[in-house]
Amino acid sequence: MQRTAVINVVGLTSSLIGESTPRIQEYANRCRQTSFKPPFPAVTCTAQSNFVTGSPPSEHGAVANGWYNRDYSEVHFWKQSNRLVEGPKLWDELRSLDPSFTCAKLFWWYNMYASVDYSITPRPMYPADGCKSFDVYTHPMDLRTEIKKGIGDFPFYTFWGPRAGIESSQWIAESAKWIETKHEPTLNLVYLPHLDYNLQRLGPSDPEIAKDLEDIDAVVGDLIDFFEHRGIKVILLSEYGISDVDRPIHLNRIFREKGWIAIKDELGLEQLDCGASQAFAVADHQVAHVYVNDPSIRDEVRSTLEEVDGVESVLDDAGKREAGIDHARSGDFVAVSDRRSWFTYYYWLDDAVAPDFARCVDIHRKIGYDPVELFVDPKLKFPKLKIAGFLLKKKLGFRGLLDVIPLDATLVKGSHGRVSEDRGEWPVFVSPDGVDGVAESTDVYGAILKSVVG
C-alpha cells in the first residue's frame, strides 16, 4: 500500500487558489486539480461522512451537523460518536484488503470510537461544579498525554469562537507531523479549519481574506514538504465553498408568529420546547430541517415556507429522495435558501428574554448552527476587560458566564450549505494520481482508496 496523507483545507475553492496561495498553486500545478459537486447539504458532517463512506446522507444518516432526535424530543448538534455514521468506512475496507493498514484521524468529525488506530478530536471536560475545561480526546487514551507533552496544549479558543484563527490549524498540522514521526500510519486524515472563520465573518469577497489564504498556504505548504520528504503521497481536499451573504432568515420567529412554537419560561428567559411545538426549524447555514409534530398543519407549514423571502426551495418527501437526503433523521421538509441568504435558529422576539446561552459560545444548547459565535458583541464597551474578568474567575475556581456574543445575525457575511451554481465556489480535489472520476463528494471515497491501494 502507498502511504497517503489527505489534507482537508476547509473552504478552499478554485476561485481562492492563486496569488495568495503560491504553495498550494505550485502543488496543484505539479498534480491535477478538479472542482467537484459538493454534498447536500454542503456542511462539514455531511461532507466528511460522504467522503469516508462513499454514500449519500440517505444511507449514512449524517443529514446535517445536527438534527432533531424524535425519541428524546431534543436537537443534538455536533455529536462526536462515529457510530452515528451508518455503514462501513474507508479505513474498514482498506484494513480488510491489508491487515497491516493503519489510519490516523486528526480532527475530522465523528472521531470518537471510530475504528481507526490513532485519533485526536476537541473534547472539553465538564466537571460537576458547572465549569468547562478545554481539552482533547484521543485514541489510544494515553496519546492525549504524550502529544500534549510533545507539542503543547491544543489552543482550543482558536478552534471556534471570536478568537478562532490560524493557531488551531497550526497545532493540528504539528499533530499530524508528530503522529507520522511516532507511528507512520498508512493513511493520515488531517483537518485544517482556518479558512472557515473569516470566510464566514467577512465573506469571500472581502480583501482581508488574502491574509487568511497566505496563512493557511504556509501551513499546507509545510505539511506537503514534510510528507513528500518521507515518501508519502499527498491529497488536498475541501468540503465546500462559501458564498457572500447579507440576509439572515429567522424561520422560528415566523413559526412563532403563526402560533406553532411552544415557549417555556426558565428563570425569566425563553426556551423553545421542541417536543411541545407544532413545528420548528433546525437551522444549519443555508439549509434548515423543518420538523412538523402536528400533521394537521403540514400543508400550511409548506406554503408558509414557500412564501418566505430568501427561501429558494422546499423539499418534500420526493424532493428529499432526489437530493439523497431521505433519511429518518431529516426534517419533514428541508428548506434551502437562495444564494445571498442563510437561516438562523433565533426564536425569541425580544432580545431581553433570549436564553442565556444565546450570548455565549455554546454549540450544544442551540437548536441550530450559530455563526454569530465568531464575533464579540460590538455594543460591549470593554470586551477585553469582561473576558479577562471571566478568565480570572475561572482560574480562581468560580463559575461565570462569558456572554460576549452579539444577537445581530446581519454581522455574518459568508455562508454555505446549498449547492452553488458557481463552480468556482465548489470544493477542490488535488492529487498526483489524477482526478478522473471525482465529480461529486461521494467519489472522494474511491479516489482515496485508489491512492492507497495503488
Phi and psi in degrees as a GROMACS rama.xvg file:
@    title "Ramachandran Plot"
@    xaxis  label "Phi"
@    yaxis  label "Psi"
@TYPE xy
-91.583  118.867  GLN-2
-64.5245  135.193  ARG-3
-137.055  141.676  THR-4
-116.695  129.702  ALA-5
-109.369  113.713  VAL-6
-101.431  110.838  ILE-7
-91.7638  100.596  ASN-8
-95.9132  92.8808  VAL-9
-60.0135  133.434  VAL-10
85.5399  -3.68939  GLY-11
-74.5531  132.435  LEU-12
-135.926  166.62  THR-13
-62.362  -31.2015  SER-14
-70.6086  -16.8387  SER-15
-98.4094  -14.8041  LEU-16
-83.221  125.091  ILE-17
169.539  -133.042  GLY-18
-58.9087  -35.8625  GLU-19
-84.8911  -5.16612  SER-20
-129.068  62.4737  THR-21
-63.3884  -34.6332  PRO-22
-70.7615  -44.0146  ARG-23
-65.3774  -41.3984  ILE-24
-61.17  -43.5873  GLN-25
-62.8255  -41.0024  GLU-26
-67.5063  -42.1853  TYR-27
-61.6702  -35.9641  ALA-28
-66.5923  -35.1796  ASN-29
-75.0504  -26.7478  ARG-30
-106.962  -142.127  CYS-31
-135.492  145.231  ARG-32
-127.531  141.194  GLN-33
-141.628  157.873  THR-34
-103.614  135.127  SER-35
-121.097  155.58  PHE-36
-62.9737  126.426  LYS-37
-71.0431  166.102  PRO-38
-70.6952  167.412  PRO-39
-121.704  122.872  PHE-40
-73.8688  154.284  PRO-41
-84.8621  74.3583  ALA-42
-133.8  165.267  VAL-43
-57.052  -54.5426  THR-44
-64.5249  -38.5494  CYS-45
-68.6721  -45.3727  THR-46
-59.621  -51.8883  ALA-47
-64.8482  -35.0405  GLN-48
-67.3738  -37.7579  SER-49
-61.1114  -43.2998  ASN-50
-61.1725  -44.1155  PHE-51
-92.0548  -9.17086  VAL-52
-112.358  -22.2145  THR-53
72.5572  16.1271  GLY-54
-130.686  161.341  SER-55
-83.1743  173.044  PRO-56
-59.7128  -27.5964  PRO-57
-60.2811  -22.4694  SER-58
-103.809  -45.2111  GLU-59
-89.1874  -18.1655  HIS-60
89.8961  -5.25265  GLY-61
-83.8175  78.9056  ALA-62
-79.8084  -6.14631  VAL-63
-174.923  -171.118  ALA-64
-77.3625  -11.8522  ASN-65
-168.795  162.872  GLY-66
-156.538  171.13  TRP-67
-84.0248  123.553  TYR-68
-88.35  108.547  ASN-69
-68.1019  -26.7236  ARG-70
-72.6307  -42.7177  ASP-71
-86.4666  -12.9165  TYR-72
56.5743  42.3785  SER-73
-138.181  149.033  GLU-74
-89.9389  129.059  VAL-75
-117.525  114.962  HIS-76
-114.573  144.339  PHE-77
56.3863  40.5887  TRP-78
-72.3297  157.744  LYS-79
-118.946  -9.06066  GLN-80
-68.5886  130.189  SER-81
-67.3411  -16.5161  ASN-82
-71.1645  -10.8489  ARG-83
-72.9535  -18.6118  LEU-84
-95.1036  111.318  VAL-85
-82.2793  143.267  GLU-86
102.692  164.598  GLY-87
-68.1135  151.876  PRO-88
-108.216  164.605  LYS-89
-52.4291  -46.3169  LEU-90
-68.145  -26.7721  TRP-91
-67.4089  -43.2759  ASP-92
-66.6122  -41.9409  GLU-93
-64.9886  -36.7349  LEU-94
-69.0027  -32.0131  ARG-95
-68.1976  -27.7423  SER-96
-79.7407  -29.4366  LEU-97
-151.209  108.175  ASP-98
-60.2087  -17.4352  PRO-99
-83.7394  -5.91845  SER-100
-60.7565  138.912  PHE-101
-132.739  153.391  THR-102
-137.344  138.445  CYS-103
-112.748  135.32  ALA-104
-124.954  102.054  LYS-105
-109.527  99.0329  LEU-106
72.8064  2.60655  PHE-107
-64.3198  149.914  TRP-108
-78.9139  173.57  TRP-109
49.8846  52.0374  TYR-110
-88.6416  -37.2975  ASN-111
-68.667  131.847  MET-112
68.4973  16.0606  TYR-113
-67.6307  148.203  ALA-114
-82.9654  47.5388  SER-115
-102.318  172.303  VAL-116
-89.4041  -31.9714  ASP-117
-140.758  133.63  TYR-118
-149.744  149.684  SER-119
-139.191  134.663  ILE-120
-148.487  149.862  THR-121
-66.8985  135.096  PRO-122
-157.582  97.1689  ARG-123
-64.8492  160.18  PRO-124
-106.309  141.934  MET-125
-122.449  86.578  TYR-126
-63.2135  165.77  PRO-127
-67.7822  -16.4098  ALA-128
-80.05  1.81096  ASP-129
91.5532  -5.07187  GLY-130
-79.1868  168.365  CYS-131
-129.799  130.156  LYS-132
-117.041  122.14  SER-133
-74.3067  138.727  PHE-134
-163.503  -175.804  ASP-135
-123.135  158.468  VAL-136
-112.53  137  TYR-137
-133.109  158.362  THR-138
-133.174  127.968  HIS-139
-60.8623  160.996  PRO-140
-60.9199  -37.4708  MET-141
-74.9223  -8.65534  ASP-142
-61.5594  -31.6508  LEU-143
-57.8423  -47.987  ARG-144
-68.0082  -41.1399  THR-145
-66.1065  -45.3823  GLU-146
-72.9858  -33.9578  ILE-147
-67.7351  -32.5177  LYS-148
-69.7705  -32.3183  LYS-149
-79.5843  -42.3441  GLY-150
-127.447  4.63424  ILE-151
93.0137  174.56  GLY-152
-69.3327  146.94  ASP-153
-67.721  129.47  PHE-154
-77.7303  77.0173  PRO-155
-58.1015  -38.5655  PHE-156
-60.8256  -21.2685  TYR-157
-95.3996  2.8317  THR-158
-87.3923  -32.6915  PHE-159
-159.225  151.432  TRP-160
107.951  -174.276  GLY-161
-59.3402  -25.9598  PRO-162
-95.9346  7.87425  ARG-163
-56.9386  129.194  ALA-164
-165.357  -162.432  GLY-165
-68.3692  -23.9086  ILE-166
-59.3277  -37.8923  GLU-167
-66.9395  -40.561  SER-168
-67.0204  -36.1082  SER-169
-62.983  -42.4343  GLN-170
-65.0428  -43.3284  TRP-171
-62.4918  -39.574  ILE-172
-62.9634  -41.64  ALA-173
-65.888  -35.4948  GLU-174
-65.9766  -34.5917  SER-175
-64.7173  -40.9146  ALA-176
-67.322  -39.2106  LYS-177
-63.2629  -46.2082  TRP-178
-62.0405  -42.3047  ILE-179
-63.2473  -44.8991  GLU-180
-63.7079  -39.7029  THR-181
-83.9855  -35.7673  LYS-182
-127.09  -16.2928  HIS-183
48.6746  60.3202  GLU-184
-67.1006  152.035  PRO-185
-66.5434  -40.8969  THR-186
-127.671  125.587  LEU-187
-118.59  111.104  ASN-188
-98.4073  116.558  LEU-189
-121.116  129.89  VAL-190
-110.753  120.953  TYR-191
-119.501  105.255  LEU-192
-89.71  -0.784518  PRO-193
-53.2083  -45.0046  HIS-194
-64.2512  -24.3692  LEU-195
-59.5866  -28.2781  ASP-196
-74.0725  -65.5963  TYR-197
-73.7912  -22.3455  ASN-198
-62.9033  -30.5473  LEU-199
-84.9307  -40.8679  GLN-200
-63.5382  -49.4661  ARG-201
-105.803  -24.5925  LEU-202
88.8174  149.91  GLY-203
-65.4362  -18.6876  PRO-204
-82.8364  -10.7076  SER-205
-70.1329  133.159  ASP-206
-62.5537  -22.3163  PRO-207
-68.1083  -16.0956  GLU-208
-62.2333  -25.1042  ILE-209
-56.1636  -38.9886  ALA-210
-66.5575  -39.8446  LYS-211
-64.0507  -39.6597  ASP-212
-63.8947  -41.5943  LEU-213
-62.8319  -41.3264  GLU-214
-64.9465  -47.0782  ASP-215
-71.9122  -30.0575  ILE-216
-61.2613  -40.0438  ASP-217
-64.6842  -41.2508  ALA-218
-66.5938  -46.7555  VAL-219
-65.1285  -43.4441  VAL-220
-60.0267  -41.2783  GLY-221
-64.2299  -40.888  ASP-222
-65.6272  -41.1999  LEU-223
-59.6467  -47.5135  ILE-224
-58.989  -44.0948  ASP-225
-61.5703  -50.1967  PHE-226
-67.9409  -43.7496  PHE-227
-64.1073  -35.5276  GLU-228
-60.839  -27.5979  HIS-229
-98.1977  13.2945  ARG-230
74.917  24.6863  GLY-231
-101.267  130.99  ILE-232
-73.2633  139.629  LYS-233
-116.379  129.226  VAL-234
-113.134  130.4  ILE-235
-101.231  139.283  LEU-236
-148.176  152.327  LEU-237
-138.636  167.697  SER-238
-99.7174  -34.5135  GLU-239
-168.086  167.465  TYR-240
-108.865  164.89  GLY-241
-117.492  138.225  ILE-242
-107.467  152.545  SER-243
-66.8072  134.684  ASP-244
-133.592  156.667  VAL-245
-146.935  10.1515  ASP-246
-137.705  103.426  ARG-247
-79.1554  144.647  PRO-248
-116.884  126.575  ILE-249
-105.883  79.4358  HIS-250
-60.4523  -40.6376  LEU-251
-67.9306  -27.7891  ASN-252
-69.4345  -37.3277  ARG-253
-64.7454  -43.7241  ILE-254
-65.1753  -35.7361  PHE-255
-64.4624  -42.6616  ARG-256
-62.9925  -24.8827  GLU-257
-80.2165  -10.7277  LYS-258
87.8609  12.746  GLY-259
-90.1226  -16.0859  TRP-260
-94.8769  130.863  ILE-261
-97.0395  129.467  ALA-262
-115.031  134.257  ILE-263
-110.873  128.016  LYS-264
-80.5018  121.662  ASP-265
-125.176  103.199  GLU-266
57.1075  38.2673  LEU-267
85.3571  0.774256  GLY-268
-116.813  158.117  LEU-269
-97.5311  132.139  GLU-270
-119.33  133.82  GLN-271
-78.9565  127.161  LEU-272
-98.2405  99.5455  ASP-273
-62.2137  -45.4278  CYS-274
-64.4263  -29.0541  GLY-275
-93.139  -8.51763  ALA-276
-80.7582  145.115  SER-277
-73.0487  -35.9596  GLN-278
-158.022  147.557  ALA-279
-158.36  163.688  PHE-280
-116.435  136.605  ALA-281
-102.609  104.811  VAL-282
-83.7346  138.898  ALA-283
-147.802  86.8426  ASP-284
62.9232  -115.821  HIS-285
-98.0341  12.9638  GLN-286
-130.22  141.957  VAL-287
-135.213  127.124  ALA-288
-86.7788  122.504  HIS-289
-107.488  118.667  VAL-290
-102.726  129.47  TYR-291
-113.535  105.636  VAL-292
-80.5965  -21.493  ASN-293
-110.727  101.469  ASP-294
-58.6677  -22.5557  PRO-295
-68.9789  -18.9427  SER-296
-106.19  9.40639  ILE-297
-54.2727  -49.1098  ARG-298
-65.3599  -37.3311  ASP-299
-68.0894  -36.4912  GLU-300
-61.3107  -46.6765  VAL-301
-61.4773  -47.2205  ARG-302
-65.4982  -33.8219  SER-303
-64.3591  -44.9145  THR-304
-60.1084  -43.5791  LEU-305
-65.9497  -20.4825  GLU-306
-92.8416  -6.10854  GLU-307
-75.4802  128.543  VAL-308
-60.4857  128.961  ASP-309
98.5411  -13.7245  GLY-310
-85.5302  116.909  VAL-311
-84.6123  -39.5178  GLU-312
-153.12  157.103  SER-313
-128.576  117.872  VAL-314
-91.4474  123.341  LEU-315
-94.4303  -162.865  ASP-316
-58.2455  -43.5226  ASP-317
-67.1735  -40.6426  ALA-318
-64.5244  -38.0756  GLY-319
-66.1386  -39.2523  LYS-320
-62.5876  -44.1917  ARG-321
-63.8771  -34.9588  GLU-322
-84.7088  -3.6798  ALA-323
74.0683  29.2633  GLY-324
-126.818  20.625  ILE-325
-83.0221  81.0449  ASP-326
-126.553  155.505  HIS-327
-59.3152  -24.7343  ALA-328
-77.6319  -18.4731  ARG-329
-67.9831  158.594  SER-330
-68.0377  164.571  GLY-331
-63.5911  -33.6715  ASP-332
-128.702  151.462  PHE-333
-121.047  116.523  VAL-334
-92.7405  138.754  ALA-335
-122.532  130.39  VAL-336
-81.2408  168.948  SER-337
-79.8973  179.697  ASP-338
-59.5845  -37.5898  ARG-339
-92.3188  1.92574  ARG-340
-119.122  165.1  SER-341
-155.193  164.14  TRP-342
-103.76  134.062  PHE-343
-97.2302  167.487  THR-344
-94.7537  -3.79673  TYR-345
-53.0166  135.888  TYR-346
-130.717  -17.5511  TYR-347
-78.3026  151.913  TRP-348
-102.701  -10.96  LEU-349
-134.661  119.021  ASP-350
-58.1783  -22.8028  ASP-351
-65.6336  -23.387  ALA-352
-113.85  14.6794  VAL-353
-60.7706  147.078  ALA-354
-61.8736  152.843  PRO-355
-60.4866  -33.0871  ASP-356
-70.4307  -16.1314  PHE-357
-61.8694  -31.19  ALA-358
-95.6143  14.7937  ARG-359
-122.684  162.721  CYS-360
-79.0047  104.069  VAL-361
-148.506  80.84  ASP-362
-73.6165  -14.4125  ILE-363
-98.0792  -22.7011  HIS-364
-87.968  -25.7452  ARG-365
-77.5498  143.253  LYS-366
-88.9938  44.0739  ILE-367
166.98  168.16  GLY-368
-74.5539  139.077  TYR-369
-128.083  92.2425  ASP-370
-69.3141  -12.7859  PRO-371
-66.4654  -14.4231  VAL-372
-63.5706  -12.1039  GLU-373
-80.0024  -4.39762  LEU-374
-116.789  151.644  PHE-375
-95.3661  137.975  VAL-376
-56.5145  115.247  ASP-377
-65.4167  -12.9815  PRO-378
-81.2651  -13.9613  LYS-379
-72.4273  131.326  LEU-380
-74.5397  -41.2846  LYS-381
-132.046  70.0214  PHE-382
-62.507  -38.466  PRO-383
-64.3579  -36.6332  LYS-384
-66.6395  -40.5313  LEU-385
-63.4478  -42.7161  LYS-386
-67.2794  -41.7453  ILE-387
-61.2741  -40.5461  ALA-388
-63.2157  -40.2951  GLY-389
-62.9712  -46.025  PHE-390
-63.9561  -36.9529  LEU-391
-64.6208  -45.0333  LEU-392
-60.2115  -41.1837  LYS-393
-63.9955  -41.4864  LYS-394
-64.1392  -33.4514  LYS-395
-82.2469  -2.3987  LEU-396
93.8064  9.61655  GLY-397
-94.9893  153.711  PHE-398
-86.2118  154.328  ARG-399
-161.322  168.546  GLY-400
-115.905  116.22  LEU-401
-89.1522  73.8443  LEU-402
-94.9651  74.1863  ASP-403
-115.037  2.91146  VAL-404
-85.1496  132.32  ILE-405
-72.4989  169.249  PRO-406
-115.339  29.4969  LEU-407
-109.569  96.8198  ASP-408
-69.0531  -15.6202  ALA-409
-70.5207  -9.76457  THR-410
-66.646  -28.0182  LEU-411
-75.0291  128.499  VAL-412
-118.011  0.322274  LYS-413
-142.41  144.135  GLY-414
-153.832  175.67  SER-415
-157.601  176.264  HIS-416
134.385  -44.9271  GLY-417
-79.4025  164.466  ARG-418
-88.0025  110.692  VAL-419
-67.4038  146.092  SER-420
-74.6509  -18.4154  GLU-421
-90.9508  110.548  ASP-422
-62.6717  -21.3862  ARG-423
-65.7131  -14.2345  GLY-424
-104.398  10.1816  GLU-425
-85.1477  155.638  TRP-426
-66.9883  161.982  PRO-427
-115.644  156.744  VAL-428
-135.308  122.409  PHE-429
-124.781  124.944  VAL-430
-149.307  142.509  SER-431
-69.6621  -15.0488  PRO-432
-81.3751  -11.4576  ASP-433
101.925  176.005  GLY-434
-127.494  10.785  VAL-435
-59.2297  131.565  ASP-436
91.8539  -7.75268  GLY-437
-94.8669  85.0313  VAL-438
-104.501  -25.5966  ALA-439
-147.876  174.191  GLU-440
-62.4691  -34.5324  SER-441
-68.6897  -17.3062  THR-442
-74.4298  -16.9201  ASP-443
-61.8622  -35.8557  VAL-444
-51.6048  -54.911  TYR-445
-65.8552  -33.5362  GLY-446
-67.7693  -41.0363  ALA-447
-68.8234  -41.1489  ILE-448
-57.6935  -46.9074  LEU-449
-61.1958  -39.416  LYS-450
-62.1698  -41.7903  SER-451
-77.2361  -42.354  VAL-452
-73.028  -34.8525  VAL-453
